[in-house]
Amino acid sequence: MKMKMFLSMAVILCVLTLRLAAQDPVKAAPAAFKEKLNNEHVRVIEYQSKPGDKEGMHSHAAGVIYVVKGGKLKFVNSDGTTKEVEFKTGDVLWRDAVTHTAENVGNTEMKAILVEQKK
């Protein structure tokens, strides 16, 4: 009986962990992400982050990033790998689907428009 209860709790914990790991960025960090359009084809999100701002674990669908105002972000992916990226104003980038945290480690406010694909 104790083993069944332990296994049940372990399964519930795993499901909750996966749900938190794949959280919608607008819900995970509403100060940073604002949904501007959501239809059957794309989701458009406005992003802004001040120096020192941090976003918890969240997921993005594959899509395009247009950098309105450049900055430097540190990402920690769901697998634990880290990467710092310097974005320049006017950059247009493709990004595959990703689950990560982000922190503005630069000294400027960064702004971007994310256009995420829907399947």
FISETI-131100 format. One record per residue (C-alpha): z, x, y. Coordinates in Angstrom, 2 decimals, padded with zeros to 5 digits. Layout:
REM FISETI-131100
(rec (Z,X,Y)) ...
//
This chain:
REM FISETI-131100
(rec (000.00,000.00,000.00)) (rec (000.89,002.81,002.41)) (rec (-002.40,004.56,001.58)) (rec (-004.43,001.41,002.37)) (rec (-002.60,001.03,005.67)) (rec (-003.19,004.69,006.53)) (rec (-006.91,004.42,005.71)) (rec (-007.24,001.21,007.72)) (rec (-005.60,002.83,010.73)) (rec (-007.82,005.91,010.35)) (rec (-010.96,003.74,010.34)) (rec (-009.79,001.81,013.41)) (rec (-009.01,005.07,015.22)) (rec (-012.47,006.46,014.40)) (rec (-014.19,003.30,015.66)) (rec (-012.18,003.33,018.89)) (rec (-012.92,007.02,019.41)) (rec (-016.66,006.44,018.98)) (rec (-016.59,003.48,021.37)) (rec (-014.80,005.57,024.01)) (rec (-017.17,008.48,023.45)) (rec (-020.18,006.26,024.10)) (rec (-018.86,004.43,027.14)) (rec (-021.18,003.09,029.80)) (rec (-021.13,005.45,032.83)) (rec (-020.80,002.54,035.27)) (rec (-017.61,001.48,033.46)) (rec (-016.32,005.01,032.77)) (rec (-016.74,006.23,036.37)) (rec (-017.44,003.32,038.74)) (rec (-016.85,005.49,041.82)) (rec (-019.72,007.78,040.76)) (rec (-022.22,005.39,039.15)) (rec (-023.65,002.19,040.66)) (rec (-026.18,000.10,038.77)) (rec (-029.14,-000.78,041.01)) (rec (-031.54,-002.40,038.51)) (rec (-031.28,-003.45,034.89)) (rec (-034.20,-005.14,033.13)) (rec (-035.88,-005.07,029.72)) (rec (-037.68,-001.78,030.52)) (rec (-035.29,000.46,032.48)) (rec (-031.86,000.82,033.96)) (rec (-031.63,002.46,037.40)) (rec (-028.31,004.01,038.39)) (rec (-027.31,005.60,041.69)) (rec (-025.03,008.63,041.25)) (rec (-022.82,010.43,043.73)) (rec (-020.13,013.01,043.17)) (rec (-017.97,014.93,045.65)) (rec (-016.63,018.43,044.95)) (rec (-013.83,018.22,042.40)) (rec (-014.83,014.76,041.14)) (rec (-014.66,014.31,037.35)) (rec (-016.16,011.64,035.11)) (rec (-014.71,010.86,031.69)) (rec (-016.74,010.82,028.49)) (rec (-019.77,008.54,028.84)) (rec (-023.31,008.17,027.49)) (rec (-026.78,007.99,029.02)) (rec (-030.03,006.82,027.49)) (rec (-033.02,009.15,027.79)) (rec (-034.68,009.09,031.18)) (rec (-035.57,010.70,034.47)) (rec (-033.19,012.16,037.06)) (rec (-034.30,012.40,040.71)) (rec (-031.93,014.62,042.72)) (rec (-031.47,013.17,046.21)) (rec (-028.94,015.84,047.26)) (rec (-028.38,018.95,045.17)) (rec (-025.13,020.22,043.73)) (rec (-023.51,022.01,040.84)) (rec (-022.09,020.14,037.84)) (rec (-020.25,021.27,034.72)) (rec (-020.93,019.21,031.61)) (rec (-018.89,019.08,028.40)) (rec (-020.94,017.49,025.63)) (rec (-019.46,015.33,022.89)) (rec (-019.76,018.29,020.49)) (rec (-017.57,020.42,022.79)) (rec (-020.33,022.65,024.20)) (rec (-020.24,023.26,027.96)) (rec (-022.96,023.92,030.50)) (rec (-023.06,024.39,034.27)) (rec (-026.20,023.20,036.03)) (rec (-027.28,023.80,039.62)) (rec (-029.41,020.85,040.76)) (rec (-031.67,021.33,043.77)) (rec (-032.59,018.59,046.24)) (rec (-035.90,017.06,045.18)) (rec (-035.67,018.10,041.52)) (rec (-037.16,015.61,039.05)) (rec (-035.94,016.17,035.49)) (rec (-036.31,014.58,032.08)) (rec (-033.07,014.22,030.13)) (rec (-032.75,013.19,026.49)) (rec (-029.97,010.77,025.58)) (rec (-026.59,012.44,025.96)) (rec (-022.84,011.83,025.71)) (rec (-020.76,014.06,027.98)) (rec (-018.15,014.47,030.69)) (rec (-019.11,015.84,034.10)) (rec (-017.32,017.64,036.91)) (rec (-018.65,018.58,040.35)) (rec (-017.79,022.29,040.44)) (rec (-019.87,022.99,043.55)) (rec (-018.90,022.70,047.19)) (rec (-021.33,019.91,048.15)) (rec (-021.59,016.22,047.43)) (rec (-024.34,015.56,044.90)) (rec (-026.49,012.43,044.85)) (rec (-029.11,011.40,042.30)) (rec (-031.04,008.43,040.97)) (rec (-031.08,008.02,037.17)) (rec (-033.84,005.98,035.56)) (rec (-032.86,005.37,031.95)) (rec (-035.30,004.08,029.33)) (rec (-034.68,001.07,027.18)) (rec (-036.18,000.77,023.74)) 
//
